Amino acid sequence: MLVHFDLKDFQEKFSTQLRPWQRSFQFWARTADIYTGYKAFQVRVCFEKDVKKQEAMWERQHELAAEKIYNMCSELGGFFLKIAQIIGKPDLAPAAWVRRLVTLCDQAPATPYSVIKVVLEKELGRSVDDLFERFDVEPLGSASIAQVHRARLRGNKNDVVVKVQHPGVQELMMTDIRNLQAFALYMQKTDIMFDLFSVTKEMEKQISYEFDFKREADAMQRIQKFLYKNNKKSPVLVPRVMRDMVSRRVLVMEYIDGIPILKMGDEMAKRGINPSGRLAVAAKQNILKSLSLAYGQMILKSGFFHADPHPGNILICKGSEVALLDYGQVKDLPENLRLGYANLILAIADNDQVKALQSYRELGINTVSKCKDELNELFKLAQTMFDTKLPPGVTMLQPFSEESSIKKIGVQAFPEELFSVLRTVHLLRGLSVGLGINYSVAEQWRPIAEEALYQAGRLTGKELKSVQRQGIFRRNFWR
């Protein structure tokens, strides 16, 4: 009996099975190189006593590491593009990292149109020519999980956006996350007193949801309905879903015309607008106000929120209107965490250290102190983690420096469910720093937090300080 052996088929299958192992090797080799580079540098820099020379040495080290991180994220793509979005923020990472990593938003390698066409027709059950009057072969953008194309449906005058998942991306991203989890366990035992493993577990859960576009379509409709119901005019635009053109791997939605927030500076320069002038400052304030109001209502009143406000997901439309895109990452907070976080917002806004400690315990955040002034340092940690405001004279937080609260107050347990809130607040802070506006979301969310607690019966009428301002921001928002 003869057995037919297809060498090409065998090679393809073998290559597919080998890819996760190759990626794991690449991750560990590159991560070890970056990590040991910093460890060796920390020893070397101690021998230099001149502060200015030390700063120059740190800048060169950060630039060297930034290039290595950029190369790893851009070459491996997938999940590492999301990592670049998280760490490449102007308030958190070294400036050299930010300059290099900020360019990675929506720059994943595009899947060829021939492959995209096959996925589209298989998922929607009809040919591309039957469905679309026009379909742009070149994508508008390509991210870690999917890419988007502009098109026009047959018999329709308005353009749509077609989101199509990259084939085979799910298995590779799960491999990447598990490697990161192992590294997180090592880091929290050796360098950082923070429950990083719980954070990565929540990332694994959240990202696994992103592969189901039906779930994303439901989330878009739910958030859109909530924001329109709670406001005379929704603070942000949410794309309308073409409900009969949604599958697990394809999502068709309305096209919203706007400028990516990262290109706003270039657009102002093109129009001759002074980026520091009154017009530009007013536009930036409106953008932050819209995003803050939308997120305050979603997190504190609903508990169901868009959990990925990185710059690549924000468009600026006419009249400084803000469009919020990509609902693959959404979070539905349990009631106890939603209300516990509302209590923490009040504590931060009121500068109440005792109440902040009580809120941490209520939320299940367990800490251990290495300092005498534990209460004060814990409050600073709460501000660092859950508020956007930077201390006077500070333009960039360094949470892992020796003087940071996170070095003095160890976080032994951190609820996985809260990671999405933490990440959202940090992304909002990154946006505010990028726009050159320092403000506190805790202060702006105070009326919304009070309303949430009042409606839940956890505040009485006498305890309310700002209930008369429910649903709106105070007029001194920018003072």
C-alpha beads as a LAMMPS data file, in Angstrom:
LAMMPS data file: protein, C-alpha beads

479 atoms
478 bonds

1 atom types
1 bond types

-500.0 500.0 xlo xhi
-500.0 500.0 ylo yhi
-500.0 500.0 zlo zhi

Masses

1 110.0

Atoms # bond

1 1 1 0.000 0.000 0.000
2 1 1 1.448 3.339 -1.105
3 1 1 1.112 6.397 1.103
4 1 1 1.184 9.765 -0.620
5 1 1 3.583 12.168 1.115
6 1 1 3.119 15.885 0.445
7 1 1 6.406 17.583 1.430
8 1 1 4.998 21.117 1.092
9 1 1 2.009 20.315 3.334
10 1 1 4.331 18.738 5.920
11 1 1 6.618 21.787 5.892
12 1 1 3.684 24.166 6.403
13 1 1 2.294 22.146 9.325
14 1 1 5.744 21.808 10.900
15 1 1 6.345 25.556 10.509
16 1 1 2.966 26.330 12.121
17 1 1 3.737 24.079 15.110
18 1 1 7.212 25.601 15.447
19 1 1 6.120 29.251 15.432
20 1 1 5.054 29.459 19.130
21 1 1 8.419 27.981 20.177
22 1 1 10.284 30.424 17.954
23 1 1 8.361 33.378 19.406
24 1 1 9.015 32.188 22.957
25 1 1 12.732 31.965 22.256
26 1 1 12.724 35.455 20.673
27 1 1 10.837 36.912 23.666
28 1 1 13.124 35.475 26.322
29 1 1 16.340 36.245 24.440
30 1 1 15.358 39.885 23.854
31 1 1 13.820 40.441 27.286
32 1 1 16.897 39.000 29.012
33 1 1 19.113 41.310 26.946
34 1 1 17.097 44.442 27.927
35 1 1 16.758 43.411 31.586
36 1 1 20.429 42.494 32.129
37 1 1 21.429 45.672 30.307
38 1 1 19.584 47.759 32.891
39 1 1 20.924 45.697 35.795
40 1 1 24.524 46.133 34.635
41 1 1 23.930 49.836 34.048
42 1 1 22.556 50.334 37.588
43 1 1 25.877 49.096 38.944
44 1 1 27.911 51.216 36.519
45 1 1 26.033 54.475 37.112
46 1 1 26.684 54.263 40.884
47 1 1 30.366 55.068 40.243
48 1 1 29.472 58.428 38.694
49 1 1 28.902 61.071 41.381
50 1 1 28.026 64.019 39.112
51 1 1 24.197 64.249 38.949
52 1 1 24.105 65.810 35.465
53 1 1 26.426 63.148 34.083
54 1 1 24.239 60.496 35.723
55 1 1 21.162 61.930 33.980
56 1 1 22.973 61.904 30.637
57 1 1 24.012 58.291 31.216
58 1 1 20.423 57.308 32.048
59 1 1 19.167 59.016 28.886
60 1 1 21.648 57.050 26.736
61 1 1 20.650 53.804 28.476
62 1 1 16.942 54.514 27.916
63 1 1 17.600 55.260 24.227
64 1 1 19.483 51.992 23.822
65 1 1 16.705 50.026 25.561
66 1 1 14.000 51.885 23.605
67 1 1 15.517 50.781 20.310
68 1 1 15.615 47.157 21.494
69 1 1 12.008 47.280 22.786
70 1 1 10.835 48.905 19.554
71 1 1 12.520 46.245 17.435
72 1 1 11.037 43.431 19.541
73 1 1 7.505 44.861 19.419
74 1 1 7.547 45.783 15.729
75 1 1 9.151 42.524 14.549
76 1 1 7.095 40.158 16.716
77 1 1 3.893 42.236 16.387
78 1 1 0.695 40.776 17.809
79 1 1 0.435 41.096 21.572
80 1 1 3.677 43.071 21.784
81 1 1 2.041 45.981 19.968
82 1 1 -0.418 46.145 22.866
83 1 1 2.476 46.114 25.319
84 1 1 4.010 49.048 23.432
85 1 1 0.719 50.942 23.763
86 1 1 0.614 50.321 27.532
87 1 1 4.197 51.266 28.398
88 1 1 4.783 53.950 25.767
89 1 1 3.027 56.727 27.691
90 1 1 4.570 60.150 28.401
91 1 1 3.699 60.096 32.114
92 1 1 5.027 56.632 32.865
93 1 1 7.857 55.463 30.616
94 1 1 11.191 57.243 30.052
95 1 1 10.940 59.922 27.359
96 1 1 13.211 57.933 25.040
97 1 1 10.813 54.979 25.200
98 1 1 7.791 57.161 24.481
99 1 1 9.417 58.811 21.443
100 1 1 10.160 55.402 19.961
101 1 1 7.077 53.400 20.948
102 1 1 4.340 55.960 20.263
103 1 1 4.803 55.356 16.525
104 1 1 3.689 51.716 16.867
105 1 1 -0.056 52.435 17.194
106 1 1 -1.926 50.570 14.451
107 1 1 1.262 49.639 12.616
108 1 1 0.995 45.855 12.595
109 1 1 1.885 44.175 9.299
110 1 1 -1.180 44.083 7.048
111 1 1 -2.668 40.778 5.916
112 1 1 -2.723 40.608 2.063
113 1 1 -6.055 41.497 0.461
114 1 1 -6.282 38.048 -1.168
115 1 1 -6.419 36.492 2.339
116 1 1 -8.794 39.177 3.666
117 1 1 -11.178 38.520 0.765
118 1 1 -11.321 34.802 1.575
119 1 1 -12.078 35.527 5.259
120 1 1 -14.771 38.074 4.344
121 1 1 -16.583 35.824 1.909
122 1 1 -16.418 32.811 4.219
123 1 1 -17.733 34.772 7.234
124 1 1 -20.480 36.736 5.446
125 1 1 -21.508 34.034 2.962
126 1 1 -21.434 36.287 -0.125
127 1 1 -18.806 37.597 -2.519
128 1 1 -17.133 40.943 -1.923
129 1 1 -18.496 42.213 -5.270
130 1 1 -22.059 41.311 -4.261
131 1 1 -21.769 43.059 -0.891
132 1 1 -19.795 46.185 -1.713
133 1 1 -20.018 48.843 -4.382
134 1 1 -16.456 49.817 -3.495
135 1 1 -13.849 48.160 -1.275
136 1 1 -10.453 49.795 -0.660
137 1 1 -7.766 47.141 -1.000
138 1 1 -5.286 49.143 1.100
139 1 1 -6.321 49.063 4.790
140 1 1 -6.939 52.236 6.799
141 1 1 -4.866 50.645 9.542
142 1 1 -3.663 47.293 10.821
143 1 1 -3.460 46.475 14.520
144 1 1 -2.512 43.406 16.532
145 1 1 -5.744 41.435 16.042
146 1 1 -7.407 42.884 12.966
147 1 1 -7.178 45.398 10.160
148 1 1 -9.798 47.832 8.865
149 1 1 -10.788 48.757 5.311
150 1 1 -12.962 51.577 4.031
151 1 1 -15.792 50.476 1.762
152 1 1 -19.282 51.334 0.521
153 1 1 -22.199 48.918 0.635
154 1 1 -24.273 48.378 -2.484
155 1 1 -27.321 50.662 -2.522
156 1 1 -25.893 52.923 0.199
157 1 1 -24.519 56.469 -0.067
158 1 1 -22.456 56.389 3.131
159 1 1 -19.094 54.711 3.633
160 1 1 -18.501 51.930 6.139
161 1 1 -15.496 50.442 7.909
162 1 1 -14.898 46.709 7.560
163 1 1 -12.915 45.128 10.389
164 1 1 -11.378 41.738 9.531
165 1 1 -9.418 39.485 11.889
166 1 1 -5.902 38.353 10.963
167 1 1 -6.001 34.557 10.435
168 1 1 -4.095 32.469 13.013
169 1 1 -3.379 35.379 15.356
170 1 1 -5.172 34.029 18.453
171 1 1 -2.837 31.114 19.221
172 1 1 0.279 33.276 18.875
173 1 1 -1.089 36.008 21.140
174 1 1 -1.954 33.495 23.842
175 1 1 1.632 32.186 23.654
176 1 1 2.935 35.742 24.078
177 1 1 0.727 36.384 27.110
178 1 1 1.869 33.225 28.885
179 1 1 5.511 34.193 28.357
180 1 1 4.744 37.612 29.812
181 1 1 3.042 35.975 32.809
182 1 1 6.177 33.987 33.567
183 1 1 8.293 37.150 33.325
184 1 1 5.809 39.009 35.560
185 1 1 6.149 36.318 38.248
186 1 1 9.923 36.676 38.131
187 1 1 9.790 40.507 38.313
188 1 1 7.430 40.630 41.284
189 1 1 9.686 38.265 43.227
190 1 1 12.905 40.136 42.439
191 1 1 12.343 43.806 41.525
192 1 1 8.795 45.123 41.878
193 1 1 6.574 44.720 44.929
194 1 1 3.363 44.531 42.924
195 1 1 0.994 41.688 42.034
196 1 1 1.945 41.773 38.330
197 1 1 0.782 38.197 37.732
198 1 1 -2.854 39.081 38.505
199 1 1 -2.560 41.970 36.065
200 1 1 -1.351 39.661 33.294
201 1 1 -4.116 37.130 34.074
202 1 1 -6.703 39.865 33.565
203 1 1 -4.970 40.841 30.310
204 1 1 -5.251 37.229 29.149
205 1 1 -8.978 37.161 29.910
206 1 1 -9.687 40.527 28.304
207 1 1 -7.692 39.873 25.137
208 1 1 -9.347 36.489 24.630
209 1 1 -12.653 38.380 24.298
210 1 1 -11.270 40.496 21.452
211 1 1 -11.382 37.587 19.029
212 1 1 -15.204 37.549 19.058
213 1 1 -16.507 40.458 16.962
214 1 1 -20.125 39.585 17.784
215 1 1 -19.316 40.387 21.398
216 1 1 -17.691 43.642 20.290
217 1 1 -20.778 44.643 18.284
218 1 1 -22.993 44.012 21.330
219 1 1 -20.642 46.129 23.471
220 1 1 -20.731 49.033 20.991
221 1 1 -24.510 49.071 20.954
222 1 1 -24.780 48.787 24.744
223 1 1 -22.347 51.683 25.385
224 1 1 -23.873 53.843 22.658
225 1 1 -27.359 53.364 24.135
226 1 1 -26.119 54.113 27.673
227 1 1 -24.294 57.335 26.731
228 1 1 -27.191 58.686 24.663
229 1 1 -29.659 57.845 27.429
230 1 1 -27.598 59.610 30.141
231 1 1 -26.822 62.808 28.209
232 1 1 -28.674 65.312 26.039
233 1 1 -25.769 64.823 23.650
234 1 1 -23.375 61.872 23.947
235 1 1 -19.909 63.099 25.031
236 1 1 -18.268 60.770 22.504
237 1 1 -19.335 59.347 19.148
238 1 1 -19.731 55.570 18.963
239 1 1 -19.834 53.988 15.463
240 1 1 -23.163 52.449 14.459
241 1 1 -23.018 48.698 13.776
242 1 1 -24.403 47.126 10.588
243 1 1 -26.080 44.342 12.562
244 1 1 -26.689 41.990 9.610
245 1 1 -22.978 42.137 8.683
246 1 1 -21.353 40.870 11.860
247 1 1 -19.674 37.524 12.459
248 1 1 -17.044 36.246 14.863
249 1 1 -14.215 37.471 12.605
250 1 1 -15.824 40.302 10.590
251 1 1 -17.488 43.515 11.784
252 1 1 -18.988 46.207 9.533
253 1 1 -19.751 49.618 11.073
254 1 1 -20.322 53.203 9.992
255 1 1 -17.331 55.256 8.870
256 1 1 -16.627 58.286 11.072
257 1 1 -14.549 61.020 9.465
258 1 1 -11.904 62.413 11.788
259 1 1 -8.230 62.956 12.544
260 1 1 -6.310 60.492 14.761
261 1 1 -5.469 62.305 17.983
262 1 1 -1.755 61.649 17.456
263 1 1 -1.907 63.676 14.215
264 1 1 -3.751 66.625 15.747
265 1 1 -0.537 68.640 16.138
266 1 1 0.346 68.148 12.468
267 1 1 -3.171 69.173 11.445
268 1 1 -2.948 72.351 13.529
269 1 1 0.416 73.194 11.978
270 1 1 -1.027 72.631 8.497
271 1 1 -3.841 75.068 9.262
272 1 1 -1.507 77.628 10.817
273 1 1 -2.987 77.237 14.315
274 1 1 -0.701 78.065 17.243
275 1 1 -0.618 74.863 19.408
276 1 1 -0.286 77.067 22.514
277 1 1 -2.913 79.589 21.436
278 1 1 -6.389 79.996 22.922
279 1 1 -8.109 78.119 20.086
280 1 1 -5.835 75.080 20.404
281 1 1 -5.997 75.031 24.215
282 1 1 -9.807 75.250 24.152
283 1 1 -9.960 72.354 21.677
284 1 1 -7.676 70.199 23.857
285 1 1 -9.758 70.994 26.940
286 1 1 -12.964 69.983 25.139
287 1 1 -11.382 66.713 24.039
288 1 1 -10.315 65.788 27.581
289 1 1 -13.620 66.956 29.029
290 1 1 -15.580 64.745 26.606
291 1 1 -13.441 61.677 27.281
292 1 1 -13.470 62.217 31.057
293 1 1 -17.234 62.624 31.201
294 1 1 -17.822 59.530 29.063
295 1 1 -15.455 57.383 31.120
296 1 1 -16.703 58.689 34.456
297 1 1 -20.263 57.735 33.532
298 1 1 -19.304 54.369 32.023
299 1 1 -17.119 53.230 34.933
300 1 1 -19.006 54.665 37.921
301 1 1 -22.656 54.679 36.821
302 1 1 -22.780 51.664 34.539
303 1 1 -19.713 49.584 35.388
304 1 1 -19.602 48.561 31.716
305 1 1 -16.928 50.523 29.876
306 1 1 -14.583 50.781 26.899
307 1 1 -11.256 49.715 28.389
308 1 1 -8.772 50.656 25.669
309 1 1 -8.543 54.467 25.241
310 1 1 -5.055 54.487 23.699
311 1 1 -4.405 57.212 21.084
312 1 1 -4.963 54.867 18.141
313 1 1 -8.615 54.467 19.189
314 1 1 -9.457 58.180 19.418
315 1 1 -10.519 60.359 16.487
316 1 1 -11.032 64.118 16.605
317 1 1 -13.936 65.243 14.432
318 1 1 -15.336 68.656 13.465
319 1 1 -15.974 71.004 16.372
320 1 1 -13.569 69.089 18.661
321 1 1 -16.012 66.181 18.833
322 1 1 -14.408 62.944 19.956
323 1 1 -15.054 59.534 18.426
324 1 1 -14.131 56.450 20.452
325 1 1 -13.282 53.403 18.337
326 1 1 -12.516 49.710 18.877
327 1 1 -14.708 48.029 21.518
328 1 1 -12.827 44.729 21.579
329 1 1 -11.695 45.434 25.132
330 1 1 -14.636 46.266 27.365
331 1 1 -15.075 45.546 31.049
332 1 1 -18.150 44.823 33.149
333 1 1 -17.200 45.646 36.752
334 1 1 -18.930 43.715 39.550
335 1 1 -21.193 45.946 41.647
336 1 1 -18.975 45.781 44.746
337 1 1 -15.906 46.955 42.810
338 1 1 -17.825 49.703 40.993
339 1 1 -19.070 51.166 44.277
340 1 1 -15.763 50.528 46.057
341 1 1 -13.991 52.468 43.327
342 1 1 -16.556 55.278 43.667
343 1 1 -15.590 55.479 47.370
344 1 1 -11.901 55.642 46.431
345 1 1 -12.616 58.479 43.969
346 1 1 -14.253 60.478 46.777
347 1 1 -11.283 59.797 49.079
348 1 1 -8.750 60.989 46.479
349 1 1 -10.831 64.044 45.518
350 1 1 -11.237 64.996 49.210
351 1 1 -7.592 64.230 50.067
352 1 1 -8.875 61.837 52.746
353 1 1 -6.051 59.407 53.565
354 1 1 -8.022 57.287 56.052
355 1 1 -10.908 56.840 53.643
356 1 1 -8.457 55.881 50.868
357 1 1 -7.018 53.136 53.087
358 1 1 -10.543 51.881 53.867
359 1 1 -11.380 51.896 50.141
360 1 1 -8.246 49.875 49.337
361 1 1 -9.313 47.250 51.848
362 1 1 -12.886 47.259 50.493
363 1 1 -11.552 46.721 46.970
364 1 1 -9.360 43.819 48.079
365 1 1 -6.046 45.606 47.442
366 1 1 -3.662 44.196 50.046
367 1 1 -0.502 46.153 50.814
368 1 1 2.582 45.787 52.998
369 1 1 4.624 48.769 54.158
370 1 1 8.362 49.337 54.276
371 1 1 8.178 52.887 55.601
372 1 1 7.249 54.791 58.760
373 1 1 4.723 57.152 57.172
374 1 1 2.587 54.316 55.812
375 1 1 -0.716 56.193 55.540
376 1 1 0.770 59.087 53.593
377 1 1 2.684 56.818 51.202
378 1 1 -0.376 54.635 50.647
379 1 1 -2.399 57.716 49.707
380 1 1 0.329 58.746 47.244
381 1 1 0.157 55.239 45.796
382 1 1 -3.622 55.568 45.382
383 1 1 -3.122 58.861 43.529
384 1 1 -0.431 57.338 41.306
385 1 1 -2.564 54.325 40.442
386 1 1 -6.062 55.786 40.189
387 1 1 -5.833 59.496 39.383
388 1 1 -4.479 61.448 36.421
389 1 1 -3.117 64.510 38.230
390 1 1 0.652 64.942 38.424
391 1 1 2.260 66.544 41.486
392 1 1 3.386 70.215 41.138
393 1 1 6.506 70.533 38.984
394 1 1 6.377 66.882 37.859
395 1 1 5.990 66.138 34.148
396 1 1 6.552 62.393 34.296
397 1 1 5.883 59.803 36.984
398 1 1 8.575 57.220 37.671
399 1 1 6.616 54.582 39.648
400 1 1 9.544 52.174 39.810
401 1 1 12.193 54.640 41.051
402 1 1 13.570 54.173 44.574
403 1 1 11.608 57.200 45.859
404 1 1 8.319 56.008 44.402
405 1 1 5.458 54.928 46.663
406 1 1 5.342 51.606 44.834
407 1 1 8.829 50.878 46.187
408 1 1 7.771 51.753 49.712
409 1 1 4.313 50.157 49.719
410 1 1 4.240 46.642 48.321
411 1 1 1.025 45.484 46.621
412 1 1 0.692 41.814 47.526
413 1 1 -2.783 41.276 46.082
414 1 1 -4.532 43.267 43.366
415 1 1 -7.992 42.239 42.057
416 1 1 -7.728 41.198 38.417
417 1 1 -11.045 42.932 37.683
418 1 1 -9.550 46.333 38.573
419 1 1 -6.741 46.173 36.048
420 1 1 -8.963 47.579 33.291
421 1 1 -9.802 50.589 35.482
422 1 1 -6.126 51.082 36.325
423 1 1 -5.113 50.873 32.664
424 1 1 -7.895 53.215 31.555
425 1 1 -6.919 55.885 34.100
426 1 1 -3.259 55.622 33.091
427 1 1 -4.115 55.965 29.402
428 1 1 -6.216 59.041 30.195
429 1 1 -3.273 60.464 32.118
430 1 1 -1.005 59.781 29.160
431 1 1 -3.415 61.655 26.894
432 1 1 -3.597 64.626 29.267
433 1 1 0.204 64.813 29.517
434 1 1 0.465 64.536 25.729
435 1 1 -2.025 67.410 25.346
436 1 1 -0.146 69.473 27.928
437 1 1 -3.033 69.649 30.431
438 1 1 -2.651 68.487 34.034
439 1 1 -5.995 67.656 35.645
440 1 1 -7.525 65.233 38.127
441 1 1 -10.161 62.718 37.003
442 1 1 -10.905 62.079 40.681
443 1 1 -11.997 65.704 41.109
444 1 1 -14.022 65.667 37.906
445 1 1 -15.647 62.294 38.627
446 1 1 -16.604 63.272 42.169
447 1 1 -20.244 64.222 41.351
448 1 1 -20.668 61.015 39.330
449 1 1 -19.214 58.908 42.167
450 1 1 -21.579 60.537 44.657
451 1 1 -24.546 59.918 42.397
452 1 1 -23.585 56.246 42.009
453 1 1 -23.241 55.779 45.787
454 1 1 -26.459 57.716 46.494
455 1 1 -28.463 55.596 44.056
456 1 1 -27.041 52.448 45.666
457 1 1 -28.151 53.681 49.106
458 1 1 -24.576 54.064 50.360
459 1 1 -24.766 57.847 50.804
460 1 1 -27.518 59.854 52.431
461 1 1 -28.754 63.234 51.214
462 1 1 -26.916 64.975 54.076
463 1 1 -23.603 63.401 53.076
464 1 1 -23.764 64.626 49.489
465 1 1 -21.507 67.530 48.580
466 1 1 -22.092 67.793 44.851
467 1 1 -25.342 65.950 44.108
468 1 1 -26.832 69.112 42.604
469 1 1 -24.232 68.795 39.852
470 1 1 -25.102 65.206 38.914
471 1 1 -24.350 64.361 35.314
472 1 1 -22.378 67.549 34.584
473 1 1 -18.917 68.870 35.289
474 1 1 -18.253 71.828 37.495
475 1 1 -17.599 75.125 35.759
476 1 1 -14.130 75.330 37.279
477 1 1 -13.082 72.141 35.432
478 1 1 -9.828 73.644 34.206
479 1 1 -8.891 75.861 37.175

Bonds

1 1 1 2
2 1 2 3
3 1 3 4
4 1 4 5
5 1 5 6
6 1 6 7
7 1 7 8
8 1 8 9
9 1 9 10
10 1 10 11
11 1 11 12
12 1 12 13
13 1 13 14
14 1 14 15
15 1 15 16
16 1 16 17
17 1 17 18
18 1 18 19
19 1 19 20
20 1 20 21
21 1 21 22
22 1 22 23
23 1 23 24
24 1 24 25
25 1 25 26
26 1 26 27
27 1 27 28
28 1 28 29
29 1 29 30
30 1 30 31
31 1 31 32
32 1 32 33
33 1 33 34
34 1 34 35
35 1 35 36
36 1 36 37
37 1 37 38
38 1 38 39
39 1 39 40
40 1 40 41
41 1 41 42
42 1 42 43
43 1 43 44
44 1 44 45
45 1 45 46
46 1 46 47
47 1 47 48
48 1 48 49
49 1 49 50
50 1 50 51
51 1 51 52
52 1 52 53
53 1 53 54
54 1 54 55
55 1 55 56
56 1 56 57
57 1 57 58
58 1 58 59
59 1 59 60
60 1 60 61
61 1 61 62
62 1 62 63
63 1 63 64
64 1 64 65
65 1 65 66
66 1 66 67
67 1 67 68
68 1 68 69
69 1 69 70
70 1 70 71
71 1 71 72
72 1 72 73
73 1 73 74
74 1 74 75
75 1 75 76
76 1 76 77
77 1 77 78
78 1 78 79
79 1 79 80
80 1 80 81
81 1 81 82
82 1 82 83
83 1 83 84
84 1 84 85
85 1 85 86
86 1 86 87
87 1 87 88
88 1 88 89
89 1 89 90
90 1 90 91
91 1 91 92
92 1 92 93
93 1 93 94
94 1 94 95
95 1 95 96
96 1 96 97
97 1 97 98
98 1 98 99
99 1 99 100
100 1 100 101
101 1 101 102
102 1 102 103
103 1 103 104
104 1 104 105
105 1 105 106
106 1 106 107
107 1 107 108
108 1 108 109
109 1 109 110
110 1 110 111
111 1 111 112
112 1 112 113
113 1 113 114
114 1 114 115
115 1 115 116
116 1 116 117
117 1 117 118
118 1 118 119
119 1 119 120
120 1 120 121
121 1 121 122
122 1 122 123
123 1 123 124
124 1 124 125
125 1 125 126
126 1 126 127
127 1 127 128
128 1 128 129
129 1 129 130
130 1 130 131
131 1 131 132
132 1 132 133
133 1 133 134
134 1 134 135
135 1 135 136
136 1 136 137
137 1 137 138
138 1 138 139
139 1 139 140
140 1 140 141
141 1 141 142
142 1 142 143
143 1 143 144
144 1 144 145
145 1 145 146
146 1 146 147
147 1 147 148
148 1 148 149
149 1 149 150
150 1 150 151
151 1 151 152
152 1 152 153
153 1 153 154
154 1 154 155
155 1 155 156
156 1 156 157
157 1 157 158
158 1 158 159
159 1 159 160
160 1 160 161
161 1 161 162
162 1 162 163
163 1 163 164
164 1 164 165
165 1 165 166
166 1 166 167
167 1 167 168
168 1 168 169
169 1 169 170
170 1 170 171
171 1 171 172
172 1 172 173
173 1 173 174
174 1 174 175
175 1 175 176
176 1 176 177
177 1 177 178
178 1 178 179
179 1 179 180
180 1 180 181
181 1 181 182
182 1 182 183
183 1 183 184
184 1 184 185
185 1 185 186
186 1 186 187
187 1 187 188
188 1 188 189
189 1 189 190
190 1 190 191
191 1 191 192
192 1 192 193
193 1 193 194
194 1 194 195
195 1 195 196
196 1 196 197
197 1 197 198
198 1 198 199
199 1 199 200
200 1 200 201
201 1 201 202
202 1 202 203
203 1 203 204
204 1 204 205
205 1 205 206
206 1 206 207
207 1 207 208
208 1 208 209
209 1 209 210
210 1 210 211
211 1 211 212
212 1 212 213
213 1 213 214
214 1 214 215
215 1 215 216
216 1 216 217
217 1 217 218
218 1 218 219
219 1 219 220
220 1 220 221
221 1 221 222
222 1 222 223
223 1 223 224
224 1 224 225
225 1 225 226
226 1 226 227
227 1 227 228
228 1 228 229
229 1 229 230
230 1 230 231
231 1 231 232
232 1 232 233
233 1 233 234
234 1 234 235
235 1 235 236
236 1 236 237
237 1 237 238
238 1 238 239
239 1 239 240
240 1 240 241
241 1 241 242
242 1 242 243
243 1 243 244
244 1 244 245
245 1 245 246
246 1 246 247
247 1 247 248
248 1 248 249
249 1 249 250
250 1 250 251
251 1 251 252
252 1 252 253
253 1 253 254
254 1 254 255
255 1 255 256
256 1 256 257
257 1 257 258
258 1 258 259
259 1 259 260
260 1 260 261
261 1 261 262
262 1 262 263
263 1 263 264
264 1 264 265
265 1 265 266
266 1 266 267
267 1 267 268
268 1 268 269
269 1 269 270
270 1 270 271
271 1 271 272
272 1 272 273
273 1 273 274
274 1 274 275
275 1 275 276
276 1 276 277
277 1 277 278
278 1 278 279
279 1 279 280
280 1 280 281
281 1 281 282
282 1 282 283
283 1 283 284
284 1 284 285
285 1 285 286
286 1 286 287
287 1 287 288
288 1 288 289
289 1 289 290
290 1 290 291
291 1 291 292
292 1 292 293
293 1 293 294
294 1 294 295
295 1 295 296
296 1 296 297
297 1 297 298
298 1 298 299
299 1 299 300
300 1 300 301
301 1 301 302
302 1 302 303
303 1 303 304
304 1 304 305
305 1 305 306
306 1 306 307
307 1 307 308
308 1 308 309
309 1 309 310
310 1 310 311
311 1 311 312
312 1 312 313
313 1 313 314
314 1 314 315
315 1 315 316
316 1 316 317
317 1 317 318
318 1 318 319
319 1 319 320
320 1 320 321
321 1 321 322
322 1 322 323
323 1 323 324
324 1 324 325
325 1 325 326
326 1 326 327
327 1 327 328
328 1 328 329
329 1 329 330
330 1 330 331
331 1 331 332
332 1 332 333
333 1 333 334
334 1 334 335
335 1 335 336
336 1 336 337
337 1 337 338
338 1 338 339
339 1 339 340
340 1 340 341
341 1 341 342
342 1 342 343
343 1 343 344
344 1 344 345
345 1 345 346
346 1 346 347
347 1 347 348
348 1 348 349
349 1 349 350
350 1 350 351
351 1 351 352
352 1 352 353
353 1 353 354
354 1 354 355
355 1 355 356
356 1 356 357
357 1 357 358
358 1 358 359
359 1 359 360
360 1 360 361
361 1 361 362
362 1 362 363
363 1 363 364
364 1 364 365
365 1 365 366
366 1 366 367
367 1 367 368
368 1 368 369
369 1 369 370
370 1 370 371
371 1 371 372
372 1 372 373
373 1 373 374
374 1 374 375
375 1 375 376
376 1 376 377
377 1 377 378
378 1 378 379
379 1 379 380
380 1 380 381
381 1 381 382
382 1 382 383
383 1 383 384
384 1 384 385
385 1 385 386
386 1 386 387
387 1 387 388
388 1 388 389
389 1 389 390
390 1 390 391
391 1 391 392
392 1 392 393
393 1 393 394
394 1 394 395
395 1 395 396
396 1 396 397
397 1 397 398
398 1 398 399
399 1 399 400
400 1 400 401
401 1 401 402
402 1 402 403
403 1 403 404
404 1 404 405
405 1 405 406
406 1 406 407
407 1 407 408
408 1 408 409
409 1 409 410
410 1 410 411
411 1 411 412
412 1 412 413
413 1 413 414
414 1 414 415
415 1 415 416
416 1 416 417
417 1 417 418
418 1 418 419
419 1 419 420
420 1 420 421
421 1 421 422
422 1 422 423
423 1 423 424
424 1 424 425
425 1 425 426
426 1 426 427
427 1 427 428
428 1 428 429
429 1 429 430
430 1 430 431
431 1 431 432
432 1 432 433
433 1 433 434
434 1 434 435
435 1 435 436
436 1 436 437
437 1 437 438
438 1 438 439
439 1 439 440
440 1 440 441
441 1 441 442
442 1 442 443
443 1 443 444
444 1 444 445
445 1 445 446
446 1 446 447
447 1 447 448
448 1 448 449
449 1 449 450
450 1 450 451
451 1 451 452
452 1 452 453
453 1 453 454
454 1 454 455
455 1 455 456
456 1 456 457
457 1 457 458
458 1 458 459
459 1 459 460
460 1 460 461
461 1 461 462
462 1 462 463
463 1 463 464
464 1 464 465
465 1 465 466
466 1 466 467
467 1 467 468
468 1 468 469
469 1 469 470
470 1 470 471
471 1 471 472
472 1 472 473
473 1 473 474
474 1 474 475
475 1 475 476
476 1 476 477
477 1 477 478
478 1 478 479
